Amino acid sequence: MIKTTVAGSLPKPSWLAEPEKLWAPWRLEGAGLVEGQRDAAMVWIKLQEDAGIDIVSDGEQFRKHFVHGFLEEVEGIDWHRMTTMGIRDNRYDAQVPTVTSAVRRKKSVHADGVKFCRENTSKQFKFTLPGPMTICDTIADAHYGSRPEMAMAFAALLNQEALELEALGVDVIQFDEPAFNAFMDQVPVWGVEALHRAIEGLKCKTAVHICYGYGIQQNIDWKESLGKEWLQYEQFFPALNESRIDQVSLECADSRVPLSVLGLLKDKEILVGAINVATDTIETPEKVAFTLRAAMEFVDPERIIACTNCGMAPLSRHVAEGKLKALAAGAALLRNELQ
Ligand code: ZN
């Protein structure tokens, strides 16, 4: 009961990329880069295992950006035709590549990395991929003419990738959909359908991570504008609860998401974010247990997995390590209480 996992990314070691910076360029190249990424993944697997995390991840050591890392291996995208686009419903502008013809996977994107990780841990292993709606919100479209249609095209590619990763022994495949809370009304219309296409035929656990974004300034400002209670999730949790996705990951630590919204996800396992990734302060195990206990008011303990609010990529390695240990220790406190 009350297993532990991470939402996704973990900091890159300083020899691989500049620390405490999102999407920093690689410091290695060619074969050296592949070796560096593997070493980094091994370090984080070991640190997660030592901390007592049950379901470990590669910490996204094999990609620079959580969406573009996948898109780099997709045909039909013109990386020279960069478009400035307001993303997450115009929360901020980003330079994004453009879809100019039907998309197709050139090759398996993450199989090598996943195979390596699988060989190096006997723990349950989780891997994250960008969700179809979030991909569509992070790329310009000059071909499909309709977001739902483009989302289904990307979902088919994600499905090919996910089936390959499952065959390599991945236990949990998570799709990151931060765009869900920018386009709440579209989630029931086509967001869930695209996710269903992405998980078609999978027998491993499937998860979706929804979130209010990393602790970057644009997100902090946006969060300030949302008022005291963040009720966006009420709009689409009923549709998510009816979906075939097994797990939902969301931020609950120091968050203004009222935990009562968890009551709308009665048929899901909940990855309860009990680690705030927007601060360097390392939680005490008691604080982690406090957040998990608060979630228990709306979720049976059997359905709770203790997790981080979001990825920890922008944090220092020291802080991220401390937070991993606090997460595991906090979950252990609660497990003891419940026995
Ligand atoms: Zn997140």
Residues whose N, C-alpha, C, O or C-beta is under 5 A from the ligand:
A	BS01	ZN	C211 G213 N309 C310 G311
